Amino acid sequence: MRDVCVGKGWCGGIVNGEPCHVDYLIPETGSVSAEQFVEWLFQAEGLDPSSEPAKWGKHKDGLREAFVRHMGADVVDASALKWDVS
């Protein structure tokens, strides 16, 4: 989370006039794929990556790569994604 949120600036913004953060979208349990997590990152930013695939594709690739690099797999349990503030 620190890499994508702090390092890359992808964790949330104001969506429909309300604050949103990727943490709000992650379930307590269950499997989460890198692809799903990246979609949540875009949703938390209020962005639709399908609106401009050429523009957002490189960002999506980098965010998926960061997920796999840090999590060690393409799919992890949702509990592993909770923000560590330490």
N, C-alpha and C positions, 0 to 999 in steps of 0.2 A: 504494500500500500504506500509506503513512504516513497518508493521510487516513482510510481505513477502519479501520486498526489502532490508530493512536494517537489520531486525532481522534474517531472514532466508537466505538472500543473493540470492534471486530468482527474478531478474528483467531484466537481460540482460547481454549481452557480445558481443563478436565479432563473427558475423555470416557471412560466405562467405567474410571475409576480411573487413566487414563494421560494425560499431557499431550498436547494436540493443537494444531496450528497450521495455518492455511490453507496455509502453504508446503509442508507435508507432502503436500498433496493436489494441488498443481499439477504437471503433468507437465513434463519437460524440454523437450519440443517439441510442436508441434501447435497447432491453433487452440483458443482458449478464448473463449466468448461471455460477455457480461455476465451472462446468466442462470445459466450454469454456475458462474461465479465466485461469485455470490451464494449459490448452493446450497452451495458449498464453505465459504463463510463460516459459514453456519448449521451445517453438519456439524461444522466445527472447534469450534463453541461447544457442540455436543451438543444442538442444537435442531432440531425438526421444524416448519418453517413451515406445513405443511399441517394441523398439529394445531389451530391457531387462526388461520385466514386473516385474520380481521378485525384481530387483534392484530399480526400480523407483516407484513401487506401494505404498510403505510406504510414500515416499515424496508426491506423488499425494494426498494420503489420508489426510496428514497433511495440505497441501496447500488448499484443498477443505474445511477442517474444519476451517481453519483460515478465509477463505472467508465468510463462513456462520456466524461464530462468530462475525466478525467485521461488516458485512453488514446486519446481522439480517434476512437474507433470502437466499434461494438457487439461486434466480434470482433477479437482480436489474437493474435499468437503467444505461446505460453506463456512464452517466454524474457523477454518484456517485463514479466512480472509478478513476477519474482524481486525479493525485498526488497533495497532499496538502503539500506545502513546509513550512508552518508556524510551 
